[in-house]
């Protein structure tokens, strides 16, 4: 019982804290790099990922 609760808390922590922080830092590094190719590729990958998640 306690192990499941700790696992749920860890999952919630990762979903609400770690993943948004990683996404924000990636976005910051992307903007700071100034590479126009990266600025085009990553949003396209996000759109493709979103579409594939909607299809499943």
N, C-alpha and C positions, 0 to 999 in steps of 0.2 A: 504494500500500500504506500509506504513512504517513498519507495524507489520510483513508483509511477508518478507521485506528486512532484518529486524532484525533477524527473524527466519532463513533466509538463511545464514546470517553472523555467527550466533551462530552454525548452523549445520556445516558450513565450518571450524569454529574454532575447534569444537569437532573432526572432521574427521582428520584435519591436525596437530593439536597440542596435544589435550588431549589424544586421543587414542594411538598415537605413544609413548607418555611419559609413559602412563600406561603399554604398552607392554614392553618398555625398562626397566622400574622398575621391572616388573614381571620377566623378563629375568635375570636381575641382582640378584634379590633375589633367583631365582632358582639356579643360578650358585653358589651363596654364601652359599646356604643351604648344598650343597654337597651330597644331597640325590640321589643316582643313580636311584631309582624308579621314582622320579619326573622328572629326566632328560630324562627318556624313555617315560613316560606317556604324558607329554605335547606336544612333537613333534608329537606323534601319534594322539593326539586329533586335532592338527592343520591340519594334513594330512586328517583326516576324515572330518573335517569341510570344507576343501577346496574341497574335492571330492563331498560332499553333495551340496555345492554351485554350482559346475559345473553341477551336475545332474539336478538341478532346473533351 
